[in-house]
Structures are given as C-alpha cells and as structure tokens.
Amino acid sequence: MQRPRINQQIKTRELRVIGSKGENLGILTLEEALRKTEELGLDLIEISPNTVPSVAKITDFGRYLYEENKKSKQAKKSHSAEVKTVQVKLGTGDHDLALKAKKTSEWLSEGNRVKVDLFLPGRAKYLDEKFLNERIERMLKFVSVNYKVASSAKKSLKGMTVIIERA
C-alpha cells in the first residue's frame, strides 16, 4: 500500500477538503487547508490524488493509518471462505442424507464451500463412475440452497469428491 501524502508533502494547489467530522469544507487552497489543520492540531491527508481537484481530509494521521489497516484486514477476512466437508457412504439412507444436506445448506448460506466426499471402502472404489455420480447426486438433491458445482466429481484416495459453492 502506498502511503498517502500529508501536510507539506501535498503538491496540489487546490484541494477539496473534508473536515474532521466528515463535513465537506469545499475547495480550498493548500495554504488555507494547512492553516485550518494547524488550528485543529490535526493533519491534512491527501486521500485521492488522481481526482481534479484532489481530495484531502483533516484528521489525525495515526488514526487514519489505523482505520485503513483495519479496513484492509476486514476485506481480507470477508473474502476467505472455508471449505467444509460432508462425508457420505454408498448405503447412507435418505434420512441421513437429508440431515447432511441440511448442514450443507447452512454452510452454503454462510458463504462457505462444501466438499462432498463419497467414501468408498475396498473394492467399491472400482465401481462404475456413472453409478458413483448418481450416489453423489442423490445427496445433492436434498440441498435446499441454490448451488453450483465448483469442482466436478473426481476420484480421490478415499472415493469420489465434488466441491459445491453458493450460486
């Protein structure tokens, strides 16, 4: 992140100035804006230098950096979606599938991705892929939230895996 210019580092002659409480002070010359910041004992921070005229805010520089850091951390946090896992077996009954699908729907509603594992013990790994896909689809029919398949059915070490996410 590029540090914003503050006080004497600002080169623009005219600035659109935002006050310490968020009020618009209008377009001021750099000298007027600096005088106002000195009266308040705060800093003049150039927020968007690429606009005409540039936008500057009167605030404490330390507080400004703290809030920007907080915003960037919040943005990173909101983008990270967990991958939750649901495991089903070949002979899992409809009632159990409905319970697992209900939990899957909750996770999808929260914005998480869900990995549906079809567990295949021993020789079941060598069953027909079409049959195994039907077993996974049987579970996905119970999911009440609109979803899309992020990663189609693939053979894995324990069986078959499908990753779904909210549509």
C-alpha positions, 0 to 999 in steps of 0.5 A: 500500500502506498502511503498517502501524502500529508501536510507539506508533502501535498503538491496540489494547489487546490484541494477539496477538503473534508473536515474532521467530522466528515463535513465537506469544507469545499475547495480550498487552497493548500495554504488555507487547508494547512492553516485550518489543520494547524488550528485543529492540531490535526493533519491534512491527508491527501486521500485521492490524488488522481481526482481534479481537484484532489481530495484531502481530509483533516484528521489525525494521521495515526488514526487514519493509518489505523482505520485503513489497516483495519479496513484492509484486514476486514476485506481480507477476512470477508473474502476467505471462505472455508471449505467444509466437508460432508462425508457420505457412504454408498448405503447412507439412507435418505434420512441421513442424507437429508440431515447432511444436506441440511448442514450443507445448506447452512454452510452454503448460506454462510458463504462457505464451500462444501466438499462432498466426499463419497467414501468408498471402502475396498473394492467399491472404489472400482465401481462404475463412475456413472453409478458413483455420480448418481450416489453423489447426486442423490445427496445433492438433491436434498440441498435446499440452497441454490448451488453450483458445482465448483469442482466436478466429481473426481476420484480421490484416495478415499472415493469420489469428491465434488466441491459445491459453492453458493450460486 
